[in-house]
Amino acid sequence: MSFDREVGQPGKSVTLPAQDIPVSHEADVVVVGGGASGIGAAIAAAMNGASVLLVEQRGYLGGMGTVSLVPAFCPFTDKEKPIVRGIGMALMERMKQACNADYRSEYKDTLDWVPIDPETLKRVYDDALGEHGVRTLFHSFVYDVLKSADGRRIEGIVVVNKTGRSAIRARYVIDATGDADIAALAGVPFQKGGEEGELQPGSMCYLLANVDRARFRRYLDETGDSGQLHATVERAIAEGALPEGRKSISGLAWVNDYLVGVNFGHVFGIDGTKAEDLTRGAIEGRRLVERQLLFFQTYVPGFEHAHLVASGEQVGIRETRRIQGDYVLTAEDFMNARSFPDDIARNAYYIDIHLANSKGKMTFTHLEPGQSHGVPYRVLLPVGIDNLWVPGRAASSDRAVQGSLRVMPNCFAMGQASGTAAALAMREGTGSRGIRVPELRRLLVEQGAWLGEQAAASASSASSAAE
Ligand SMILES: Cc1cc2nc3c(=O)[nH]c(=O)nc-3n(C[C@H](O)[C@H](O)[C@H](O)COP(=O)(O)OP(=O)(O)OC[C@H]3O[C@@H](n4cnc5c(N)ncnc54)[C@H](O)[C@@H]3O)c2cc1C
């Protein structure tokens, strides 16, 4: 089975011989992908009694937040109160505690745009999964699925790694690959990008050390330039020091006074489901970073001695596949701050669609402070398969809402809901659609998620009635 039959040279193919492969692992719930959605899913499923195996192609957890050095967590609040709580927020708080005293004192009360210290975060994730008894298999790429005779269940996945090829059997599968790899392999219909196949660009994020934050702040005070350096970047583009495109820095996330994470500029035309495109993204991305480093050193006081410590292992990918789910969340739902009876999370992050080419425009659509919309359970359920959930970047939504739903706090929340649902399905002996959704919502609230005031109130009255 291949992800994409268009790949390769027309008319050229080889036939592989049939082969017996060993079953290397078995679990109640297999989670594929160790980003925010996979981490949330694995912990939630284990917390609710399932044996869980998480399979990840890299040697560490964190997905875009560590693989691609995305420098900060997007807001956990609706600008008035925290609305993404539960496992995601607990992990972010744990990362703060694991950072040094300066970091803790600066960010202890911050819930929005908390800078990521990637090496600390990797360890926090390792520990959290280990404490919940989640087994982890790193350096393993999932390239096929085993389906039941009627095609409605995934009975296992097929991985390749240094040990060889093997099958992993599972009762339930959570596709947290961000690209819906498992759903696509299982034949779930999906959409990719816009109507003409255009995709949001990738970005190569990186870490700069040996910077002087105090001097940088003085520069901003003296010149009145914004924290995203609009004026300085425009000047550098006009002088040919930077290429056309994004006219400001998307994000500078200060881990401390001398180390900053950078999200700046774009690499266009990269389809993150194609190795050839990812290769070009890596090479072009690193080339752009080199040019940006020179820009920082020559244009931005405080960065004269900046040293490039690391760039992403992979160019950061904002969008690829969006599965067709039982419900497709739309921009209208977002704009109307709509709630659903089967909400499993709430989202307030703005619609943030990056330009598809260097002449394009960015789209930002905000909700009012204090407003959020619901994320229904059905967006996690791919049509045609009864034991698979797809949380995270590839959940079922239109393109506009994907531009909002895709950020890490939401991915944690959708992951937590998927893992909890999988454990519930196991307990009740049902498929993904057979679980009692009110019970899922009750468990989520009991385990720290926030589904709105009403859900919180009914959970607390249910628990006092039980006492
Ligand atoms: C440049 C950029 C800037 C961003 N800025 C922010 C920001 O500031 N704050 C924020 O909160 N969000 C931001 N985002 C969005 C956010 O980082 C991602 O959308 C989010 O991490 C998606 O989470 P996920 O768990 O769905 O997927 P991912 O984080 O992509 O994780 C998927 C994991 O699955 C693994 N995997 C994939 N396929 C396979 C396979 N076949 N077999 C085995 N393993 C596999 C991958 O290695 C990866 O670890 C940004 C994204 C980008 C690209």
The ligand as an SDF file (V2000), in Angstrom:
LIG
                    3D

 53 58  0  0  0  0  0  0  0  0999 V2000
    6.1260   27.0520   11.9990 C   0  0  0  0  0  0  0  0  0  0  0  0
    5.0270   26.7050   12.9320 C   0  0  0  0  0  0  0  0  0  0  0  0
    4.7470   27.5420   13.9720 C   0  0  0  0  0  0  0  0  0  0  0  0
    3.7560   27.2160   14.8810 C   0  0  0  0  0  0  0  0  0  0  0  0
    3.5620   28.0190   15.9600 N   0  0  0  0  0  0  0  0  0  0  0  0
    2.8210   27.5560   16.9920 C   0  0  0  0  0  0  0  0  0  0  0  0
    2.8540   28.2170   18.2320 C   0  0  0  0  0  0  0  0  0  0  0  0
    3.5020   29.2460   18.4000 O   0  0  0  0  0  0  0  0  0  0  0  0
    2.1530   27.6610   19.2630 N   0  0  0  0  0  0  0  0  0  0  0  0
    1.3870   26.5230   19.0950 C   0  0  0  0  0  0  0  0  0  0  0  0
    0.7750   26.0850   20.0630 O   0  0  0  0  0  0  0  0  0  0  0  0
    1.3210   25.9030   17.9010 N   0  0  0  0  0  0  0  0  0  0  0  0
    2.0420   26.3730   16.8570 C   0  0  0  0  0  0  0  0  0  0  0  0
    2.0540   25.7000   15.6660 N   0  0  0  0  0  0  0  0  0  0  0  0
    1.1240   24.5880   15.4360 C   0  0  0  0  0  0  0  0  0  0  0  0
    1.4870   23.3120   16.1630 C   0  0  0  0  0  0  0  0  0  0  0  0
    2.8500   23.2440   16.4620 O   0  0  0  0  0  0  0  0  0  0  0  0
    1.0950   22.0440   15.3900 C   0  0  0  0  0  0  0  0  0  0  0  0
   -0.0480   22.2090   14.6130 O   0  0  0  0  0  0  0  0  0  0  0  0
    0.8570   20.9470   16.4270 C   0  0  0  0  0  0  0  0  0  0  0  0
    2.1040   20.6360   17.0130 O   0  0  0  0  0  0  0  0  0  0  0  0
    0.2320   19.7120   15.8180 C   0  0  0  0  0  0  0  0  0  0  0  0
    0.2190   18.7080   16.7930 O   0  0  0  0  0  0  0  0  0  0  0  0
   -0.0460   17.2050   16.3920 P   0  0  0  0  0  0  0  0  0  0  0  0
    0.1330   16.3980   17.6220 O   0  0  0  0  0  0  0  0  0  0  0  0
   -1.3420   17.1120   15.6580 O   0  0  0  0  0  0  0  0  0  0  0  0
    1.0900   16.8750   15.3200 O   0  0  0  0  0  0  0  0  0  0  0  0
    2.6820   17.0130   15.3960 P   0  0  0  0  0  0  0  0  0  0  0  0
    3.1180   17.9920   16.4230 O   0  0  0  0  0  0  0  0  0  0  0  0
    3.1290   17.2200   13.9980 O   0  0  0  0  0  0  0  0  0  0  0  0
    3.1310   15.5710   15.8920 O   0  0  0  0  0  0  0  0  0  0  0  0
    3.0100   14.4380   15.0540 C   0  0  0  0  0  0  0  0  0  0  0  0
    4.0380   13.4040   15.4760 C   0  0  0  0  0  0  0  0  0  0  0  0
    3.8030   12.2070   14.7400 O   0  0  0  0  0  0  0  0  0  0  0  0
    5.0200   11.6890   14.2530 C   0  0  0  0  0  0  0  0  0  0  0  0
    4.6890   10.9440   13.0250 N   0  0  0  0  0  0  0  0  0  0  0  0
    4.1090   11.4510   11.9170 C   0  0  0  0  0  0  0  0  0  0  0  0
    3.8990   10.4770   11.0110 N   0  0  0  0  0  0  0  0  0  0  0  0
    4.3470    9.3230   11.5560 C   0  0  0  0  0  0  0  0  0  0  0  0
    4.3760    7.9710   11.0970 C   0  0  0  0  0  0  0  0  0  0  0  0
    3.8600    7.6150    9.9090 N   0  0  0  0  0  0  0  0  0  0  0  0
    4.9320    7.0340   11.9150 N   0  0  0  0  0  0  0  0  0  0  0  0
    5.4330    7.3880   13.1410 C   0  0  0  0  0  0  0  0  0  0  0  0
    5.4100    8.6570   13.6340 N   0  0  0  0  0  0  0  0  0  0  0  0
    4.8620    9.6100   12.8450 C   0  0  0  0  0  0  0  0  0  0  0  0
    5.8780   12.9110   14.0050 C   0  0  0  0  0  0  0  0  0  0  0  0
    7.2470   12.6100   14.0230 O   0  0  0  0  0  0  0  0  0  0  0  0
    5.4550   13.8360   15.1530 C   0  0  0  0  0  0  0  0  0  0  0  0
    6.2590   13.6650   16.3000 O   0  0  0  0  0  0  0  0  0  0  0  0
    3.0130   26.0230   14.7140 C   0  0  0  0  0  0  0  0  0  0  0  0
    3.2800   25.1730   13.6550 C   0  0  0  0  0  0  0  0  0  0  0  0
    4.2870   25.5030   12.7630 C   0  0  0  0  0  0  0  0  0  0  0  0
    4.6050   24.5570   11.6710 C   0  0  0  0  0  0  0  0  0  0  0  0
  1  2  1  0
  2  3  1  0
  2 52  2  0
  3  4  2  0
  4  5  1  0
  4 50  1  0
  5  6  2  0
  6  7  1  0
  6 13  1  0
  7  8  2  0
  7  9  1  0
  9 10  1  0
 10 11  2  0
 10 12  1  0
 12 13  2  0
 13 14  1  0
 14 15  1  0
 14 50  1  0
 15 16  1  0
 16 17  1  0
 16 18  1  0
 18 19  1  0
 18 20  1  0
 20 21  1  0
 20 22  1  0
 22 23  1  0
 23 24  1  0
 24 25  2  0
 24 26  1  0
 24 27  1  0
 27 28  1  0
 28 29  2  0
 28 30  1  0
 28 31  1  0
 31 32  1  0
 32 33  1  0
 33 34  1  0
 33 48  1  0
 34 35  1  0
 35 36  1  0
 35 46  1  0
 36 37  1  0
 36 45  1  0
 37 38  2  0
 38 39  1  0
 39 40  1  0
 39 45  2  0
 40 41  1  0
 40 42  2  0
 42 43  1  0
 43 44  2  0
 44 45  1  0
 46 47  1  0
 46 48  1  0
 48 49  1  0
 50 51  2  0
 51 52  1  0
 52 53  1  0
M  END
$$$$
